Amino acid sequence: MGLFSRGKGQSGRERKAMREHLDELDDLRRKQLGELGQATMDMARAGRFDRSLLSSKASEVVKTDRESDLIARLGKAVLGDGT
């Protein structure tokens, strides 16, 4: 049975895989936010801002947030509120 397959419900293994993926996304988001903050601080020290780079890094964070939100919503829909 796949991670989001339909049927009798999700196995404990599938629920665990979903939670682990959400944890990985949370770790990735924290790393991305740290990199964004560091880039901002470095640019502030230099007195020059690269808006394109900051925008690109912020977009990465938004993509990770959206993926995490989607998986969390799907998990609740498939697994119920016990995720």
Helices and strands as residue ranges (DSSP letters): H 12-46, H 51-79
